[in-house]
Each structure stands twice: as structure tokens, then as C-alpha cells.
Amino acid sequence: MNYEIPPAPAPQAPSKQKLLKRVYGFFILKALLFAKKRWKLLIILTVILLPFLILFWWLFSPDEPEVILATAKRGDLVQTVEAVGTVISEKDLKLRFPITGVVGKVLVEEGDKVTKGQELANLRNDALHADVSAASANLASKNAALNELKEGTRPEDILIAEAGVENKRAALESAYAALTGAEDKLKKAESKLVVLLKEAETSLAGYVDSAHSESSEQLDAVQSAIRKLEDIFLDNPFRRAATFREDTKFRNLELEQRRVLMEIESLTISIGSNFKDYKQALEKLQQVRNAASNAASLANRTYSFVANLPLYQNWDTGDRENHKTTAATQSSSAQAALASIDSTIKSIRDASANFDTKIATEESTVAAALSTKETSTADIQSYEASLRGEEAELAKKKAGARQTEIDASKANVNQAYAELQRAKAKLEDTILRAPIDGTITKVNLKEGEFTGGLDLEEYSFSMLGASPYRIEMFVAEIDIPKVALSQTGSIDLDAFPNEEFEIYVSEIDPTATNRDGVSKYRVKLDFSEQDDRLKIGMTGDSEIYTDFREDVVYIPGRAVFMNEEGKDIVRFMDGNEVVEREIKIGMEGEGGDVEVIDGVEDGEMIILLIKD
């Protein structure tokens, strides 16, 4: 038997996994051999480099923001108004002058005992003393007049009154004579004026007819020019180019074209069939001239607009040149109409100039005569009234004083007496007197200084009388709407640190008081129980309980923000995300907490602050 020996198997290439194991094993072996030989060096490098690597990571690693949370709570919420309170006396009076002025004399000092009505100080009042003297003199004069009425009129006064009556009669006769002369002159001037007007109407009739035909003809020409300008505005390529390139100017120009056309059409209607005289002809010609001038100006502006308008879709050079020609032609037509109207106006004015001069002269004569007539008429009425007054005065002097006149004179005496009392009252306003018995505790003015304004804080004297003690506190403007009468509160006086005194609101000033440059409102509170240990001037922290909410959800006020829409929101943590929620808040309570009406539930965690 023959046996064949099988060939030796071909060598196989190692797999990638085996190659990687061999490479890693090689490097690990080398590292172990290096570490075995250089172990001291590796220890030194580790000790030196490791702290630097840790410091580098700490410095350059991003900081995580710190979120401070708060819990929504349920309970009772109290609202208070707090301020510094001061113990005062009910008759711890602040005295001041009812008016301002310069201090004349100060008659008391601090600590002086004073009685009711005693003069404490006065202002400089020399002028008021003079007013009292003048009022006294006026009263004496009125009394003298009353006595004169009672005694009757002297003969000399009657003679003087008779002379006055005769003078008024003579002046009245002179006024009647002036009236007659003025009426005659007026009648002649009016007749002459009528003749002149008739003569002018006859002589200028041809000019009037010519003016009417000229007005109609030139109005037609100007209207035709405006209509042709309108064709430019109605051209679609031109409109597209104008509205795209110069829309505002184009709209204004178009509106001006319509306005001028309406003016011309209205004027055409108002001209009618004929003018009644040359003055109306001149008036209408001037109106036509204004219309022609406006048309010429519009044509020129249209030409300038067309010439400067950039080319656009379907608006080429040929279109622009055609519209420029149209605008220039209509401008020439309007200018020709304007020149023709000016020529007609000049012809009529030249022809009527002589008549105008004569008519103006005669109209001036008529006006002067009419003025003289009116003046004389007024003089007559005035002299008649004056004469009646003089005659009545004469009759009264002859008859003597009636009881009604004596009564009227007595009324004047009473009025003078009232004025004297008023002057004395003003003088008394400059004198400050003690309203009650008491002791002066503060003098706040000096001789020669100005008393200042009428602010409640500016007082001249303070004085003390025996009365119950009270608390005075000044509340900020933002808090005063919360305060009402009979609200309760408490005060911790510095003199009694371990005691709390119950108080209640008894007075609220209706006007603000300036306290160190800030407007505040004074509130007075009474003690629920009087205490003999109280002294005026003691101070302490006082608070008024202004509102109360029972069993409500509340959160710190610092957690509430306002979004861009002006709505109140709070922030929550949703995982690692910050989310916002709209809420409805109510009363602000003590310690900065606020009531949450809707939007937050009891026990929810809200974000109070995020520290970056």
C-alpha cells in the first residue's frame, strides 16, 4: 500500500485582539521596569504635580449657583404700621403767629409762668398801627357827615348847586346845536356820494362787462390746464414710479391738484352771469388771479417733480419728456391767463382811480359827519342825565336831608366802625398771647428774625399745662391710608424695656407735616390706661395693628417679583430647571410676609434667592 504524507499546515497570522494584548503587555512591562528603576523620581513628581492639578481644577471648574428656598406657610397674618412714638401732653401747646413777619419783641423766657391772655411776643406792626389810626379817622369823618345831614344844607351850598345846574343847561344847548350841524352836513355828503357812485357805475359799465367775460374766459383756460395736468397723475406707469420713489411728495401734489380744481370750479359758480359794479369786478378778478397763480405754481411743481422722478418699470425717458412737455405747456397757459387777468385788473383800476379818490373823500366826509352826529347825540344824553342829577341835587339841598339819607349815613358810620374793628383784628394777629395758664417750655424765636412759613412744625413757643398723656407718632405717606380711628396698638418705651403699653388711635391729622424734609402725617394715640410713671418726651417703638388675616397662605415678600407684563410671579425648582408661576397676592403683613390668594399652596417650596 502506498501512503501519502499530508503537507504541513501553513502558519496563521495572529488576530487583532492578540496583537493588542501583546502591545499592552509590552508597555506595561516597560513601565514596571521603569518604575522599579526610577521609583524615587515618580514619588517626587506625584507629590509636586498632584496639588497643582487639584488647584487648577478647583480654580477653573464652573461654579454651581446656590439656590435658597423658602416654604409657603398657612397661618394668621397681621399687618402693622410702625414708627417712633413720643409721649406728649394734651395741652403741650405749640403756639405760633397766625401770620408771618419780623419779630418785634419777645416778652417771656423759658420757664416763665404765664396767665391766660398775657402777651408773649409781637411782630413789627407799625403799619397796622397806622391802619388802625386811619380807620379811626375815617370813622370820625363818617360821623361828621352824619351830623351835617342832621343839621341841614347851608345857603352857600344851595347857590353853588344852582350855578352848576345853569352850566349843565348851557352845555346841553351847545350839544343840540352841534347835532343839528352834523345832520345837515351828513345829508349833503350822502347826496353827493350817491351821485358819484351813479356816475362811476355809468362810466365803468363797459369795464365791468369786460371783466366778467375775462374772468370766465381765463377760468376756463386755467381749468383746462389743471385737467391736462390731471392726465399726468392718472398715467399708470407714472403713478407706479411716483408712489414707489416719492410717495409722500406725489400724494401732496395730487391733493394740491384736486384742491386747485375745486377752487376753480367753485369760483366759476360764484361768478354768475354779471358783476353788479366795478368793485365787485375787481374783487372777482382778484379771486380769479389767485386761482391762476395757484394753477401756475402747481404746473411748475408738477414739472419739477416729473423732471426729477427716477425711471422705473414702464416709466422711461420718453414718458418723462412727454409729461414734462405737458406740464410746461400748462404752466405757460396758466401764466398767460395770469398776465391777461393782471392787465384787466390794471385797466379797471386806472379807469376807476379818479372815482375812487372822489368817493373815498366823500365817504370820509360822511363818516366824519356821522361820527359828529353820534358824539353829539351821546353828549346830549350825558348832559341831560347830568342836568337831571344837578337839578335833583339842588332840590335835595333845598328840601334838606330825608330820613333815608340819614339812615344811609348811619350805615356808612357802621361800615367805618367795622373797618376799624378789622384793622384792630389784623393788629391783634401780630400779638401772640397765652391761651391758658401754664409754663413756657420752649422759646423758638428771637427779636428781628423772620417767623418763616405756616408749616405746622414751625412754632414760636411751646407751653405745658396739666392734662392726660398721649403718644404722638409720624406715619409715612405710603402707610397713612392703612390707619383709621380706634385701631389698637402698643408701644415699647425705652424707659421701660420690659413693658408694653396698650394704645389706640384717637386723632389723624388731615394734612402732611414736614419731618426732616419728608412729608409725614401726625397720628395721636391714647393710652388704654394712664400710668403716673409717664413723662413728656419719652420715646419708644410703637406700632398700630391695621389689618388681620386668619388662616391664609403666606410667603416672604422678597420671593415675589414682577414680570414684563406687570404681573406678580414666584419661582420654583422643577428638577434642575427654574420655572415661574403667576400668583395673586393680598395683604402685606408684619415682617415682610405677603398673603397669597391664588397660585401657591401651603407647604410648597419656592425660590427665595439665587446666588451665582
Buried (B, 14 or more C-beta within 10 A) or exposed (E): EEEEEEEEEEEEEEEEEEEEEEEEEEEEEEEEEEEEEEEEEEEEEEEEEEEEEEEEEEEEEEEEEEBEBBEBBEEEBBBBBBBEBBBBBEBBBBBBBEEEBEBBEBBBEEEBEBEEEBEBBBBBBEEBEEBBEEBBEBBEEBBEEBEEBEEEBEEEEEEEBBEBBEEBBEBBEBBEEBBEEBBEBBEEBBEBBEEBBEEBBEBBEEBBEBBBEBBBBBBEBBBBBBEBBEEBBEBEBBBBBBBBBBEEBBEEBBEBBEEBBEBBBEBBEEBEEEBEBBBBBBEBBEBBBBBBBBBBBBBBBBBBBBEEBEEBEEBEEEBBEBBBEBBBBBBEBBBBBBEBBBEBBEBBBEBBEEBBEBBEBBBEBBEBBBEBBEBBBEBBEBBEEBBEEBBEBBEBBEEEBEEEEEEBBBEBBEEBBEBBEEBBEBBBBBBBBBBEBBEBBEBBBEEEEEBBEEEBEBBBBBBBBEEEBBBBBBBBEEBBEBBEEEBBBBBBBEEBEEEEBEBBBBEBBEEBBEEEEEEBBBBBBBBEEEEEEBEEEBBBBBBBBBBEBEEBBBBBEEBBEEEEEEEBBBBBBEEEEEEEEEBEBBBBBEEEBBBBBEBBEEEBEBBBEEEE
